[in-house]
C-alpha cells in the first residue's frame, strides 16, 4: 500500500498568513493527488484534484503543486473560514490512502 | 443539484450485520464510480471501498475485505454497503462519495452527510 505522510500534523496561524502543508507519498503517484478540507461535523470538501487543479468555486488563495512523491497545498492569505483540517489522498492505486490530516488552528 | 444521502446507520453488537444505503440525485448516477469512506470518532479519513460505474471494478480496503460488500442499483440510483461480522473498530461515520474520472485524478467531488455506525457490546 502507498503511505501518505502529511506535515505538519497541526499548525497555528493567523488571518492573513501564508500557509503551506506538505504531503509525501511512499512511492511515485504521478499527479494522482487530491486535497480535501474538513470542518467539524461536516463531510470533506474537495479543494484540488490532480495535484494542482482547483475545483470550481474554491477560492484562488488555495493552490496545489507537486508531482511524483512530493506535494504541497498553499493558502496564500488565510481567511477565518479556512481554519479546518486538511487531508491529502492518493488515487494512483488502491487502496486510495489518505494522509493523517493537518489541523489548521487560529493563533 | 447533486445530492447524496446516506441511511442505515445505527448501534449494534460485535458480530452483527448492517446495510448502508446512499441515495443519489441530481446527476447521471450510472456514469460515475462511487466510493465509501469512513471516519472513526476523532480520527482521520479511511477509504473503504470502490465500485465502478458499470460494476466491473470493485475494490476494498484490507480492513474490510471479506466482511463488507459494495453494490449499486443504477435504476434506483442507489449505492449500498453490506457490512457483516462487524467489529468495534468498524465504529465510524460512513460517507458515500462520487468519484471523478481519471482526468481529474479520481477525486471525490461530492459527499453525503454521513451515517454513524456504532459497534459496541
Interface residues (C-beta under 8 A of the other chain):
Chain A: X1 X31 X32 X33 X34 X36 X38 X43 X44 X45 X46 X49 X50 X51 X53 X55 X87 X89 X91 X94 X95 X96 X97 X98 X99 X100 X101
Chain B: X35 X37 X44 X45 X46 X47 X50 X59 X61 X62 X95 X100 X103 X104 X105 X106 X107 X108 X109 X111 X112 X113 X114
